[in-house]
């Protein structure tokens, strides 16, 4: 007997009982983006490896350890996308979307990273991303934060998430700060763990993001980038916080917030929650004004964010904020007692779907006894069962059975069924 083939570790199936919640969440995102005037873009899940190495950074964990990279039959190095920003920038450049234009774009889809799977974090995971191009003021930074705050409000999560802000300044300010930081870390070299020592010469700002508790006291005393910002970045950050203050958006300035990707500069932000146990990030982003030029385009201001769908779905479930419409059952289960009645039920189902397009109607297939069919109707979660038997066929009628209420079943003429059915289903 051949061995059963199972899903790859960290790459999960989305089962039918889970998909309504995902559809609800995706619908909330889609309607919000439309209301803000953002256009959807869809990019391939496979790109040239160089795209991510050049954008994310050669010495990041993602490029060094986590990317799914392979050679195709032509000998080209290809990678399953580990994040969406680089692909979005590549597409916008390739199709001329950035030439003397501003763009507000969004996307959703699977990303891939080979890391240790854990609850809410998988090797194939799904993100919603928002990217804007050609806008350099703090107003667009603020709009993205306001947009994400409105999403939390729509989902009922606004009391369970916290906003953290920081500014990484200009590339020149970061370079000067980098020298100061390296000098500080070298004076405390014995405290650094192996990973931080490796980053000391390649990406020292990422050391600030270390979760090693043994390094916490030393990191708490490290020089802060906010104290070494250039004047323009400082003004940009102050104007951003002024807008958020006026909008009533609460935030915490976190000088240790650096983000994990090399292309960020100036504004960075994260929305975090403690409702899943230890503090976790559910949405993160910031400004990446140098990325388009880094990938071969003209200098273009840009800012965006990404949010993890799996983690937000888990948060909705944990807080019991799944709305009824995210798991709405069938409205009607239609069944026939014999083959002629089943044929009539199939035709009636089509007629009702035509006249009541918003109703969820399923027709029983596969035969079986009356008792077994009613059992399946009840298990379906439908509010009503419509029964067609020999007598109903003879009189062109349908029997309505109430599955969720203590009410006498009733017979209706087929001609009046659609109107009466809609009235019955509209009542609570």
LOBAVEX-436207 format. One record per residue (C-alpha): residue in one letter; x, y, z. Coordinates in Angstrom, 2 decimals. Example, Ala and Ser with C-alpha at 12.3 -4.5 7.8 and 13.67 -1.06 7.14 Angstrom:
resn:A	u:12.30	v:-4.50	w:7.80
resn:S	u:13.67	v:-1.06	w:7.14
***
This chain:
resn:X	u:0.00	v:0.00	w:0.00
resn:X	u:1.51	v:3.32	w:-1.05
resn:X	u:2.31	v:5.92	w:1.59
resn:X	u:-0.23	v:8.70	w:2.01
resn:X	u:0.93	v:12.10	w:0.81
resn:X	u:0.32	v:14.89	w:3.29
resn:X	u:0.57	v:18.67	w:3.13
resn:X	u:4.01	v:20.23	w:3.54
resn:X	u:4.73	v:21.29	w:7.11
resn:X	u:3.67	v:24.87	w:7.69
resn:X	u:1.52	v:24.96	w:4.54
resn:X	u:-2.06	v:24.46	w:5.61
resn:X	u:-5.35	v:23.59	w:3.99
resn:X	u:-8.22	v:26.02	w:4.44
resn:X	u:-11.25	v:23.83	w:5.12
resn:X	u:-14.89	v:24.62	w:4.24
resn:X	u:-15.86	v:25.46	w:7.83
resn:X	u:-13.01	v:28.03	w:7.97
resn:X	u:-13.45	v:29.68	w:4.58
resn:X	u:-16.55	v:31.81	w:5.45
resn:X	u:-14.52	v:33.74	w:8.05
resn:X	u:-11.74	v:34.32	w:5.52
resn:X	u:-14.30	v:35.47	w:2.97
resn:X	u:-15.79	v:37.86	w:5.52
resn:X	u:-12.37	v:39.28	w:6.38
resn:X	u:-11.35	v:39.64	w:2.73
resn:X	u:-14.68	v:41.31	w:1.98
resn:X	u:-14.12	v:43.84	w:4.77
resn:X	u:-10.66	v:44.64	w:3.38
resn:X	u:-11.88	v:44.92	w:-0.21
resn:X	u:-14.76	v:47.28	w:0.64
resn:X	u:-12.45	v:49.45	w:2.79
resn:X	u:-9.87	v:49.78	w:0.00
resn:X	u:-12.60	v:50.77	w:-2.45
resn:X	u:-13.90	v:53.40	w:-0.04
resn:X	u:-10.41	v:54.94	w:0.20
resn:X	u:-9.85	v:54.85	w:-3.56
resn:X	u:-7.13	v:52.17	w:-3.61
resn:X	u:-6.83	v:49.94	w:-6.71
resn:X	u:-6.05	v:46.23	w:-6.54
resn:X	u:-2.91	v:44.80	w:-8.16
resn:X	u:-2.10	v:41.09	w:-8.51
resn:X	u:1.46	v:39.87	w:-9.04
resn:X	u:2.96	v:36.39	w:-9.62
resn:X	u:3.98	v:34.32	w:-6.61
resn:X	u:7.34	v:33.51	w:-8.26
resn:X	u:9.91	v:36.20	w:-9.06
resn:X	u:13.59	v:36.38	w:-9.94
resn:X	u:15.66	v:35.81	w:-6.79
resn:X	u:17.61	v:39.02	w:-7.43
resn:X	u:14.47	v:41.08	w:-6.86
resn:X	u:14.28	v:40.07	w:-3.21
resn:X	u:18.05	v:39.98	w:-2.61
resn:X	u:18.37	v:43.58	w:-3.85
resn:X	u:15.27	v:44.94	w:-2.12
resn:X	u:15.06	v:43.11	w:1.20
resn:X	u:18.84	v:43.01	w:1.75
resn:X	u:21.43	v:40.27	w:1.29
resn:X	u:22.15	v:39.99	w:5.02
resn:X	u:18.59	v:39.80	w:6.33
resn:X	u:17.25	v:36.58	w:7.84
resn:X	u:14.69	v:36.37	w:5.04
resn:X	u:17.29	v:36.25	w:2.25
resn:X	u:19.90	v:34.27	w:4.18
resn:X	u:17.69	v:31.62	w:5.79
resn:X	u:14.02	v:31.73	w:4.86
resn:X	u:13.46	v:32.09	w:1.11
resn:X	u:12.21	v:29.21	w:-1.03
resn:X	u:14.68	v:29.48	w:-3.92
resn:X	u:15.22	v:27.08	w:-6.81
resn:X	u:16.65	v:26.87	w:-10.31
resn:X	u:14.15	v:26.45	w:-13.10
resn:X	u:14.83	v:24.42	w:-16.25
resn:X	u:16.54	v:27.38	w:-17.90
resn:X	u:18.99	v:27.66	w:-15.02
resn:X	u:17.42	v:30.90	w:-13.73
resn:X	u:17.25	v:31.40	w:-9.97
resn:X	u:13.63	v:31.91	w:-8.92
resn:X	u:12.05	v:32.50	w:-5.51
resn:X	u:8.57	v:32.12	w:-4.08
resn:X	u:7.79	v:35.64	w:-2.90
resn:X	u:8.55	v:36.09	w:0.84
resn:X	u:6.78	v:39.48	w:0.93
resn:X	u:4.73	v:41.63	w:-1.42
resn:X	u:6.32	v:45.08	w:-1.59
resn:X	u:9.20	v:44.19	w:-3.91
resn:X	u:6.85	v:42.45	w:-6.36
resn:X	u:4.49	v:45.43	w:-6.32
resn:X	u:7.36	v:47.85	w:-7.01
resn:X	u:8.67	v:45.63	w:-9.81
resn:X	u:5.22	v:45.46	w:-11.44
resn:X	u:4.63	v:49.21	w:-11.09
resn:X	u:8.01	v:49.96	w:-12.68
resn:X	u:7.63	v:47.40	w:-15.46
resn:X	u:4.22	v:48.67	w:-16.54
resn:X	u:4.93	v:52.39	w:-16.30
resn:X	u:2.68	v:53.09	w:-13.33
resn:X	u:5.21	v:55.38	w:-11.65
resn:X	u:5.98	v:57.77	w:-14.50
resn:X	u:4.77	v:61.22	w:-13.37
resn:X	u:1.94	v:59.56	w:-11.47
resn:X	u:0.82	v:58.86	w:-7.96
resn:X	u:-0.51	v:55.41	w:-7.13
resn:X	u:-2.50	v:53.93	w:-4.27
resn:X	u:-2.41	v:50.14	w:-4.64
resn:X	u:-3.33	v:47.10	w:-2.58
resn:X	u:-3.04	v:43.32	w:-2.93
resn:X	u:-3.61	v:40.12	w:-1.05
resn:X	u:-2.26	v:36.61	w:-1.44
resn:X	u:0.15	v:33.93	w:-0.23
resn:X	u:3.77	v:34.56	w:0.78
resn:X	u:6.41	v:31.93	w:1.59
resn:X	u:9.17	v:31.76	w:4.21
resn:X	u:10.95	v:28.69	w:5.52
resn:X	u:10.77	v:29.37	w:9.25
resn:X	u:9.66	v:27.38	w:12.25
resn:X	u:5.87	v:27.03	w:12.08
resn:X	u:3.95	v:28.21	w:15.13
resn:X	u:0.43	v:29.34	w:15.91
resn:X	u:-0.45	v:32.24	w:13.62
resn:X	u:2.85	v:31.96	w:11.71
resn:X	u:3.28	v:29.52	w:8.83
resn:X	u:5.58	v:28.75	w:5.91
resn:X	u:2.83	v:29.62	w:3.47
resn:X	u:1.05	v:32.59	w:4.96
resn:X	u:-1.28	v:35.21	w:3.56
resn:X	u:-0.94	v:38.97	w:3.63
resn:X	u:-2.84	v:42.06	w:2.66
resn:X	u:-0.48	v:44.75	w:1.45
resn:X	u:-1.01	v:48.45	w:0.73
resn:X	u:1.56	v:50.46	w:-1.25
resn:X	u:1.51	v:54.13	w:-2.29
resn:X	u:3.92	v:55.86	w:-4.68
resn:X	u:4.74	v:59.45	w:-5.61
resn:X	u:3.59	v:61.06	w:-2.35
resn:X	u:6.30	v:62.32	w:-0.01
resn:X	u:4.50	v:64.24	w:2.74
resn:X	u:3.45	v:62.87	w:6.13
resn:X	u:-0.21	v:63.14	w:5.09
resn:X	u:-0.05	v:59.85	w:3.17
resn:X	u:1.77	v:58.18	w:6.09
resn:X	u:-1.11	v:59.35	w:8.27
resn:X	u:-3.73	v:58.15	w:5.79
resn:X	u:-2.34	v:54.61	w:5.87
resn:X	u:-2.44	v:54.58	w:9.65
resn:X	u:-5.99	v:56.00	w:9.63
resn:X	u:-7.02	v:53.39	w:7.06
resn:X	u:-5.66	v:50.54	w:9.18
resn:X	u:-7.31	v:52.03	w:12.28
resn:X	u:-10.65	v:52.05	w:10.45
resn:X	u:-10.19	v:48.38	w:9.57
resn:X	u:-9.73	v:47.54	w:13.26
resn:X	u:-12.92	v:49.47	w:13.97
resn:X	u:-14.85	v:47.59	w:11.29
resn:X	u:-13.64	v:44.26	w:12.69
resn:X	u:-14.26	v:45.21	w:16.33
resn:X	u:-10.54	v:45.02	w:17.14
resn:X	u:-9.81	v:48.69	w:17.88
resn:X	u:-9.69	v:48.14	w:21.66
resn:X	u:-7.31	v:45.20	w:21.31
resn:X	u:-4.49	v:46.69	w:19.20
resn:X	u:-1.85	v:49.32	w:19.98
resn:X	u:0.05	v:51.55	w:17.56
resn:X	u:3.84	v:51.97	w:17.85
resn:X	u:5.74	v:54.60	w:15.85
resn:X	u:9.33	v:55.48	w:15.11
resn:X	u:11.38	v:57.35	w:12.53
resn:X	u:14.50	v:55.87	w:10.93
resn:X	u:15.49	v:59.22	w:9.42
resn:X	u:17.37	v:59.71	w:6.16
resn:X	u:19.96	v:57.25	w:4.86
resn:X	u:22.68	v:59.78	w:5.78
resn:X	u:21.37	v:60.14	w:9.34
resn:X	u:21.16	v:56.35	w:9.67
resn:X	u:24.72	v:55.95	w:8.43
resn:X	u:26.00	v:58.38	w:11.06
resn:X	u:23.88	v:56.73	w:13.74
resn:X	u:25.10	v:53.32	w:12.61
resn:X	u:28.70	v:54.30	w:13.45
resn:X	u:27.62	v:55.50	w:16.91
resn:X	u:25.65	v:52.31	w:17.50
resn:X	u:28.45	v:50.00	w:16.35
resn:X	u:30.86	v:51.76	w:18.69
resn:X	u:28.42	v:51.25	w:21.57
resn:X	u:27.92	v:47.57	w:20.80
resn:X	u:31.67	v:47.01	w:20.48
resn:X	u:32.07	v:48.34	w:24.04
resn:X	u:29.53	v:45.68	w:25.14
resn:X	u:30.70	v:42.92	w:22.80
resn:X	u:30.74	v:40.28	w:25.54
resn:X	u:26.97	v:40.77	w:26.07
resn:X	u:26.07	v:40.24	w:22.41
resn:X	u:24.74	v:36.82	w:21.40
resn:X	u:26.07	v:35.02	w:18.33
resn:X	u:23.38	v:36.36	w:16.01
resn:X	u:23.98	v:39.96	w:17.13
resn:X	u:27.76	v:39.61	w:16.69
resn:X	u:27.14	v:38.48	w:13.11
resn:X	u:24.88	v:41.49	w:12.51
resn:X	u:27.37	v:43.94	w:14.03
resn:X	u:29.15	v:44.42	w:10.71
resn:X	u:26.24	v:43.80	w:8.38
resn:X	u:23.01	v:45.17	w:9.90
resn:X	u:23.58	v:46.58	w:13.40
resn:X	u:20.17	v:48.32	w:13.63
resn:X	u:18.53	v:44.89	w:13.66
resn:X	u:20.32	v:44.14	w:16.96
resn:X	u:17.95	v:46.65	w:18.56
resn:X	u:15.10	v:44.32	w:17.62
resn:X	u:16.60	v:41.37	w:19.50
resn:X	u:14.26	v:39.46	w:21.81
resn:X	u:17.14	v:37.99	w:23.86
resn:X	u:16.32	v:38.85	w:27.52
resn:X	u:20.01	v:38.70	w:28.47
resn:X	u:20.68	v:41.65	w:26.18
resn:X	u:17.68	v:43.73	w:27.29
resn:X	u:19.48	v:45.91	w:29.92
resn:X	u:22.29	v:46.73	w:27.47
resn:X	u:19.83	v:47.52	w:24.65
resn:X	u:17.83	v:49.78	w:26.96
resn:X	u:20.92	v:52.00	w:27.35
resn:X	u:21.83	v:52.04	w:23.65
resn:X	u:21.85	v:55.39	w:21.78
resn:X	u:18.46	v:56.18	w:20.22
resn:X	u:18.03	v:56.98	w:16.56
resn:X	u:15.40	v:59.62	w:17.38
resn:X	u:18.17	v:61.64	w:19.03
resn:X	u:20.19	v:61.59	w:15.79
resn:X	u:17.55	v:62.39	w:13.17
resn:X	u:18.20	v:64.89	w:10.42
resn:X	u:16.08	v:68.06	w:10.54
resn:X	u:13.79	v:67.11	w:7.63
resn:X	u:12.99	v:63.68	w:9.07
resn:X	u:12.33	v:65.18	w:12.48
resn:X	u:9.90	v:67.70	w:10.95
resn:X	u:8.22	v:64.91	w:8.92
resn:X	u:7.73	v:62.84	w:12.07
resn:X	u:6.37	v:65.79	w:14.08
resn:X	u:3.86	v:66.64	w:11.33
resn:X	u:2.75	v:62.99	w:11.22
resn:X	u:2.18	v:62.79	w:14.97
resn:X	u:0.30	v:66.12	w:14.86
resn:X	u:-2.17	v:64.64	w:12.32
resn:X	u:-2.62	v:61.50	w:14.43
resn:X	u:-3.17	v:63.61	w:17.54
resn:X	u:-5.83	v:65.65	w:15.74
resn:X	u:-7.52	v:62.45	w:14.54
resn:X	u:-7.56	v:61.00	w:18.04
resn:X	u:-5.32	v:58.05	w:17.16
resn:X	u:-3.38	v:56.88	w:20.22
resn:X	u:0.21	v:55.74	w:19.75
resn:X	u:3.45	v:54.99	w:21.55
resn:X	u:6.80	v:56.17	w:20.22
resn:X	u:9.09	v:53.13	w:20.27
resn:X	u:12.72	v:54.10	w:19.55
resn:X	u:13.62	v:50.38	w:19.21
resn:X	u:11.24	v:49.85	w:16.31
resn:X	u:13.43	v:49.32	w:13.25
resn:X	u:11.48	v:46.82	w:11.05
resn:X	u:13.08	v:43.75	w:9.53
resn:X	u:13.64	v:44.87	w:5.94
resn:X	u:16.49	v:47.04	w:4.72
resn:X	u:14.46	v:49.32	w:2.47
resn:X	u:12.66	v:51.28	w:5.22
resn:X	u:13.49	v:54.92	w:6.06
resn:X	u:11.77	v:57.70	w:8.02
resn:X	u:8.32	v:56.58	w:9.25
resn:X	u:7.94	v:53.02	w:10.51
resn:X	u:4.95	v:51.71	w:12.46
resn:X	u:3.46	v:48.55	w:13.90
resn:X	u:0.07	v:47.60	w:15.27
resn:X	u:0.50	v:45.04	w:18.04
resn:X	u:-1.78	v:43.02	w:20.28
resn:X	u:-1.32	v:41.16	w:23.57
resn:X	u:-4.60	v:39.25	w:23.14
resn:X	u:-2.77	v:36.24	w:21.67
resn:X	u:-0.51	v:35.73	w:24.67
resn:X	u:2.86	v:37.37	w:24.17
resn:X	u:2.79	v:40.67	w:22.32
resn:X	u:2.47	v:40.08	w:18.60
resn:X	u:2.51	v:42.27	w:15.52
resn:X	u:-0.62	v:42.13	w:13.34
resn:X	u:0.22	v:44.95	w:10.92
resn:X	u:3.47	v:46.73	w:10.10
resn:X	u:4.82	v:49.15	w:7.56
resn:X	u:6.53	v:52.40	w:6.85
resn:X	u:8.24	v:54.58	w:4.29
resn:X	u:10.68	v:53.20	w:1.70
resn:X	u:11.58	v:56.17	w:-0.49
resn:X	u:14.78	v:54.59	w:-1.83
resn:X	u:13.45	v:51.22	w:-3.01
resn:X	u:12.29	v:52.17	w:-6.52
resn:X	u:15.67	v:53.71	w:-7.29
resn:X	u:17.40	v:50.72	w:-5.70
resn:X	u:15.59	v:48.47	w:-8.18
resn:X	u:16.58	v:50.57	w:-11.19
resn:X	u:13.83	v:53.19	w:-11.35
resn:X	u:13.77	v:56.93	w:-10.80
resn:X	u:13.73	v:58.23	w:-7.19
resn:X	u:10.13	v:57.78	w:-6.00
resn:X	u:8.69	v:58.41	w:-2.54
resn:X	u:6.75	v:55.40	w:-1.29
resn:X	u:5.05	v:54.16	w:1.87
resn:X	u:2.99	v:51.07	w:2.66
resn:X	u:2.09	v:48.36	w:5.12
resn:X	u:1.26	v:44.66	w:5.29
resn:X	u:-0.96	v:42.71	w:7.65
resn:X	u:-1.01	v:38.99	w:8.32
resn:X	u:-4.38	v:37.38	w:7.60
resn:X	u:-3.79	v:34.21	w:9.64
resn:X	u:-2.90	v:36.17	w:12.75
resn:X	u:-5.91	v:38.48	w:12.41
resn:X	u:-8.25	v:35.53	w:11.82
resn:X	u:-6.82	v:33.93	w:14.97
resn:X	u:-7.35	v:37.20	w:16.84
resn:X	u:-11.00	v:37.41	w:15.75
resn:X	u:-11.58	v:33.82	w:16.88
resn:X	u:-9.75	v:34.26	w:20.18
resn:X	u:-11.75	v:37.38	w:21.06
resn:X	u:-14.99	v:35.77	w:19.81
resn:X	u:-15.53	v:38.59	w:17.36
resn:X	u:-16.63	v:36.38	w:14.47
resn:X	u:-19.87	v:37.98	w:13.21
resn:X	u:-22.87	v:35.87	w:12.34
resn:X	u:-22.56	v:36.67	w:8.64
resn:X	u:-19.07	v:35.09	w:8.65
resn:X	u:-20.61	v:31.70	w:9.35
resn:X	u:-24.09	v:32.13	w:7.88
resn:X	u:-25.71	v:28.74	w:7.18
resn:X	u:-28.01	v:27.83	w:4.34
resn:X	u:-31.41	v:29.44	w:4.12
resn:X	u:-33.17	v:26.56	w:2.42
resn:X	u:-32.58	v:22.82	w:1.99
resn:X	u:-34.69	v:21.37	w:-0.82
resn:X	u:-35.40	v:17.64	w:-0.97
resn:X	u:-37.44	v:15.21	w:-3.07
resn:X	u:-38.90	v:11.92	w:-1.89
resn:X	u:-38.28	v:9.97	w:-5.10
resn:X	u:-36.60	v:10.39	w:-8.48
resn:X	u:-39.39	v:12.48	w:-10.14
resn:X	u:-39.60	v:14.67	w:-7.02
resn:X	u:-35.81	v:15.11	w:-6.95
resn:X	u:-35.90	v:16.21	w:-10.58
resn:X	u:-38.63	v:18.71	w:-9.69
resn:X	u:-36.59	v:19.88	w:-6.67
resn:X	u:-33.55	v:20.59	w:-8.86
resn:X	u:-35.68	v:22.68	w:-11.24
resn:X	u:-37.37	v:24.47	w:-8.34
resn:X	u:-33.96	v:25.24	w:-6.84
resn:X	u:-32.92	v:26.97	w:-10.06
resn:X	u:-36.17	v:28.92	w:-10.16
resn:X	u:-35.74	v:30.13	w:-6.57
resn:X	u:-32.09	v:31.11	w:-7.13
resn:X	u:-33.22	v:33.16	w:-10.12
resn:X	u:-35.93	v:34.97	w:-8.15
resn:X	u:-34.11	v:35.14	w:-4.77
resn:X	u:-30.44	v:35.65	w:-5.70
resn:X	u:-29.42	v:36.60	w:-2.14
resn:X	u:-30.71	v:33.35	w:-0.61
resn:X	u:-28.54	v:30.29	w:0.00
resn:X	u:-30.30	v:27.25	w:-1.35
resn:X	u:-29.07	v:23.68	w:-1.54
resn:X	u:-30.84	v:20.74	w:-3.20
resn:X	u:-30.42	v:17.27	w:-1.74
resn:X	u:-28.73	v:14.83	w:-4.10
resn:X	u:-27.94	v:11.17	w:-3.63
resn:X	u:-31.35	v:9.84	w:-2.61
resn:X	u:-32.01	v:8.14	w:0.72
resn:X	u:-34.94	v:7.72	w:3.05
resn:X	u:-37.10	v:10.63	w:4.18
resn:X	u:-35.60	v:10.35	w:7.67
resn:X	u:-32.01	v:10.49	w:6.43
resn:X	u:-32.77	v:13.45	w:4.15
resn:X	u:-34.36	v:15.42	w:6.99
resn:X	u:-31.35	v:14.61	w:9.15
resn:X	u:-29.04	v:16.05	w:6.48
resn:X	u:-31.30	v:19.08	w:6.10
resn:X	u:-31.03	v:19.71	w:9.84
resn:X	u:-27.26	v:19.19	w:9.84
resn:X	u:-26.89	v:21.71	w:7.00
resn:X	u:-27.96	v:24.51	w:9.34
resn:X	u:-30.71	v:25.66	w:6.99
resn:X	u:-33.67	v:27.49	w:8.51
resn:X	u:-36.23	v:25.86	w:6.25
resn:X	u:-36.61	v:22.56	w:4.44
resn:X	u:-38.75	v:22.37	w:1.31
resn:X	u:-40.25	v:18.95	w:0.73
resn:X	u:-41.55	v:17.60	w:-2.56
resn:X	u:-43.26	v:14.21	w:-2.65
resn:X	u:-45.77	v:12.45	w:-4.84
resn:X	u:-48.72	v:14.42	w:-3.43
resn:X	u:-46.94	v:17.79	w:-3.70
resn:X	u:-46.09	v:17.00	w:-7.32
resn:X	u:-49.70	v:16.12	w:-8.11
resn:X	u:-50.99	v:19.43	w:-6.72
resn:X	u:-48.05	v:21.64	w:-7.80
resn:X	u:-47.28	v:22.44	w:-4.15
resn:X	u:-44.33	v:22.42	w:-1.78
resn:X	u:-44.30	v:21.59	w:1.95
resn:X	u:-42.35	v:24.04	w:4.13
resn:X	u:-40.81	v:22.54	w:7.27
resn:X	u:-39.36	v:24.88	w:9.92
resn:X	u:-36.05	v:23.44	w:11.14
resn:X	u:-35.14	v:26.09	w:13.74
resn:X	u:-38.58	v:27.07	w:15.08
resn:X	u:-41.45	v:25.31	w:16.80
resn:X	u:-43.99	v:25.96	w:14.04
resn:X	u:-46.41	v:23.78	w:12.15
resn:X	u:-45.23	v:22.92	w:8.67
resn:X	u:-47.34	v:24.35	w:5.86
resn:X	u:-48.05	v:23.76	w:2.24
resn:X	u:-47.65	v:26.48	w:-0.37
resn:X	u:-48.60	v:26.65	w:-4.02
resn:X	u:-45.47	v:26.69	w:-6.15
resn:X	u:-46.47	v:29.98	w:-7.74
resn:X	u:-46.50	v:31.83	w:-4.41
resn:X	u:-43.47	v:30.07	w:-2.96
resn:X	u:-40.76	v:32.63	w:-3.80
resn:X	u:-42.65	v:35.60	w:-2.31
resn:X	u:-43.75	v:33.76	w:0.83
resn:X	u:-40.32	v:32.18	w:1.29
resn:X	u:-38.60	v:35.56	w:1.24
resn:X	u:-41.05	v:36.84	w:3.87
resn:X	u:-40.50	v:33.79	w:6.09
resn:X	u:-36.72	v:34.12	w:5.86
resn:X	u:-36.78	v:37.88	w:6.47
resn:X	u:-38.40	v:37.40	w:9.87
resn:X	u:-35.92	v:36.85	w:12.75
***
